[in-house]
Amino acid sequence: MNRGVGKDRSEADFDAFYVATARRVTHTVYAMTADLAEAQDCTQEAYARAWQRWSTVGEYADPEAWVRTVARRIAVSRWRRTKTGARAMVRHGGPAPSRAPSEDHVALVGALRQIPQAQRHAVVLHHLVGRSVEEIAVEMGVPTGTVKARLHRGRAALATLLALTPPGGIPSAGRGRREVDRGR
């Protein structure tokens, strides 16, 4: 038998199995979880696992039972993880309330969004993560000279963007770098 034909048959068998059973399995898991979105997620994960093992699962007497069992186990695992997390939150308290971002933070993030991705990546790694030029070059898979150029261009673009962005975050053509430098 030609391998390509066997693969097509296996794929067609799985597709037919999925079409014939997915709705039924989803409804069963929904009855167990009482949460349709959770049931759909668990069912899809179970079918993804069935597809990965279809050469074995497809030979079972009742592949639908296997998928249903896997979906149920996924739902139980998620429930346990949620319950454990809730207990930990009660025991240790929730996360500390976070403050609203400063106007400077909002302006910086807005400016970073406006520069090219490669420059943004280099600037963030260097200035916010604290990576050296050499470390960034290795991580990005580019020469150190390229990183230096991206940092230079990124800084220049940010300087221009931030100089034109007043505290309210709305760009103003009439506000220049000198006014920003004087604290306005």
C-alpha positions as CSV (number, residue, x, y, z in Angstrom):
1,M,0.0,0.0,0.0
2,N,1.2,3.5,-0.8
3,R,2.0,5.5,2.4
4,G,0.3,8.6,1.1
5,V,-2.9,6.6,0.4
6,G,-2.8,5.1,3.9
7,K,-2.4,8.5,5.5
8,D,-5.3,9.9,3.5
9,R,-7.5,7.0,4.6
10,S,-6.4,7.5,8.2
11,E,-7.2,11.2,8.0
12,A,-10.5,10.5,6.4
13,D,-11.4,7.9,9.1
14,F,-10.6,10.4,11.8
15,D,-12.6,13.1,10.1
16,A,-15.6,10.9,9.8
17,F,-15.2,9.8,13.5
18,Y,-15.0,13.4,14.6
19,V,-18.0,14.5,12.6
20,A,-20.0,11.6,13.9
21,T,-19.1,11.9,17.6
22,A,-17.9,15.4,18.5
23,R,-21.3,16.9,19.3
24,R,-22.2,14.0,21.4
25,V,-19.0,14.1,23.4
26,T,-19.3,17.9,23.9
27,H,-22.8,17.5,25.2
28,T,-21.6,14.8,27.6
29,V,-18.7,16.9,28.9
30,Y,-21.1,19.9,29.2
31,A,-23.4,17.8,31.4
32,M,-20.4,17.0,33.6
33,T,-19.0,20.5,33.8
34,A,-22.1,22.8,33.4
35,D,-19.8,25.1,31.4
36,L,-20.2,25.0,27.7
37,A,-16.9,26.8,26.9
38,E,-15.0,24.5,29.2
39,A,-16.7,21.5,27.7
40,Q,-15.8,22.6,24.2
41,D,-12.1,23.2,25.2
42,C,-11.8,19.9,27.0
43,T,-13.5,18.0,24.0
44,Q,-11.2,19.7,21.5
45,E,-8.1,18.9,23.5
46,A,-9.3,15.2,23.8
47,Y,-9.8,15.0,20.0
48,A,-6.4,16.6,19.4
49,R,-4.9,13.8,21.6
50,A,-6.9,11.2,19.8
51,W,-5.6,12.5,16.4
52,Q,-2.0,12.3,17.7
53,R,-2.6,8.6,18.6
54,W,-5.2,7.8,15.9
55,S,-3.3,4.7,14.6
56,T,-3.9,3.2,18.0
57,V,-7.1,4.9,19.2
58,G,-8.8,4.2,15.8
59,E,-8.4,0.5,16.4
60,Y,-10.2,0.5,19.8
61,A,-13.6,-1.2,20.0
62,D,-15.0,2.2,21.1
63,P,-12.8,5.2,20.3
64,E,-15.6,7.5,21.4
65,A,-15.3,6.2,24.9
66,W,-11.6,6.9,24.9
67,V,-12.2,10.5,23.8
68,R,-14.9,10.9,26.3
69,T,-12.7,9.6,29.1
70,V,-9.8,11.8,28.1
71,A,-12.1,14.9,27.9
72,R,-13.5,14.1,31.4
73,R,-10.0,13.7,32.8
74,I,-8.9,17.0,31.3
75,A,-12.0,18.7,32.8
76,V,-11.2,17.1,36.2
77,S,-7.6,18.2,36.0
78,R,-8.6,21.8,35.2
79,W,-11.1,21.8,38.0
80,R,-8.5,20.5,40.5
81,R,-6.0,23.1,39.3
82,T,-8.6,25.9,39.8
83,K,-9.6,24.6,43.2
84,T,-6.0,24.4,44.3
85,G,-5.4,27.9,43.1
86,A,-8.4,29.2,44.9
87,R,-7.3,27.5,48.1
88,A,-3.8,29.0,47.7
89,M,-5.4,32.5,47.2
90,V,-7.5,32.1,50.4
91,R,-4.4,30.9,52.3
92,H,-2.0,33.5,51.0
93,G,-4.3,36.2,50.0
94,G,-4.8,37.6,46.5
95,P,-2.2,39.6,44.6
96,A,-1.5,43.0,45.9
97,P,-3.5,45.7,44.1
98,S,-1.5,47.2,41.4
99,R,-1.4,50.9,40.7
100,A,-2.6,52.4,37.5
101,P,0.3,52.9,35.0
102,S,2.0,56.3,35.1
103,E,1.6,58.7,32.2
104,D,5.2,58.1,31.4
105,H,4.7,54.4,31.2
106,V,1.7,54.8,28.9
107,A,3.6,57.2,26.7
108,L,6.6,54.8,26.5
109,V,4.4,51.8,25.6
110,G,2.6,53.9,23.0
111,A,5.9,55.0,21.5
112,L,7.3,51.5,21.5
113,R,4.3,50.3,19.6
114,Q,5.1,52.8,16.8
115,I,8.7,51.7,16.1
116,P,9.6,48.7,13.9
117,Q,9.4,45.3,15.7
118,A,13.1,44.6,15.4
119,Q,14.1,47.9,16.9
120,R,11.5,47.5,19.7
121,H,12.8,44.0,20.5
122,A,16.4,45.3,20.7
123,V,15.4,48.4,22.8
124,V,13.3,46.3,25.2
125,L,16.0,43.6,25.7
126,H,18.7,46.2,26.3
127,H,17.0,48.9,28.3
128,L,14.2,47.0,30.1
129,V,15.7,43.5,30.5
130,G,19.3,44.6,30.9
131,R,20.8,42.4,28.2
132,S,24.2,43.3,26.6
133,V,24.5,44.0,22.9
134,E,26.3,40.6,22.5
135,E,23.6,38.7,24.4
136,I,20.9,40.4,22.3
137,A,22.8,39.5,19.1
138,V,22.9,35.8,20.1
139,E,19.2,35.8,21.1
140,M,18.1,37.5,17.9
141,G,20.5,35.6,15.7
142,V,22.0,38.7,14.2
143,P,25.5,40.4,14.2
144,T,26.3,42.8,17.0
145,G,26.5,45.6,14.5
146,T,22.9,45.0,13.6
147,V,21.9,45.2,17.2
148,K,23.8,48.4,17.6
149,A,22.1,49.9,14.6
150,R,18.7,48.8,15.8
151,L,19.3,50.3,19.2
152,H,20.5,53.6,17.7
153,R,17.5,53.8,15.3
154,G,15.1,52.7,18.0
155,R,16.4,55.3,20.5
156,A,16.2,58.0,17.9
157,A,12.7,57.1,16.9
158,L,11.6,57.0,20.6
159,A,13.2,60.3,21.3
160,T,11.2,61.9,18.5
161,L,8.0,60.2,19.5
162,L,8.3,60.9,23.2
163,A,9.3,64.5,22.6
164,L,6.1,65.1,20.6
165,T,3.9,63.3,23.2
166,P,2.6,65.5,26.0
167,P,1.5,64.1,29.4
168,G,-2.0,63.4,28.1
169,G,-0.6,61.0,25.4
170,I,-2.0,62.9,22.4
171,P,0.7,64.0,19.9
172,S,1.0,67.7,19.3
173,A,3.0,69.1,16.4
174,G,3.5,72.4,18.3
175,R,5.3,70.9,21.2
176,G,9.0,70.4,20.6
177,R,12.0,68.8,22.3
178,R,13.1,72.1,24.0
179,E,9.8,72.4,25.8
180,V,10.1,68.8,27.0
181,D,13.7,69.4,28.2
182,R,12.5,72.4,30.2
183,G,10.0,70.2,32.0
184,R,6.9,71.3,30.2
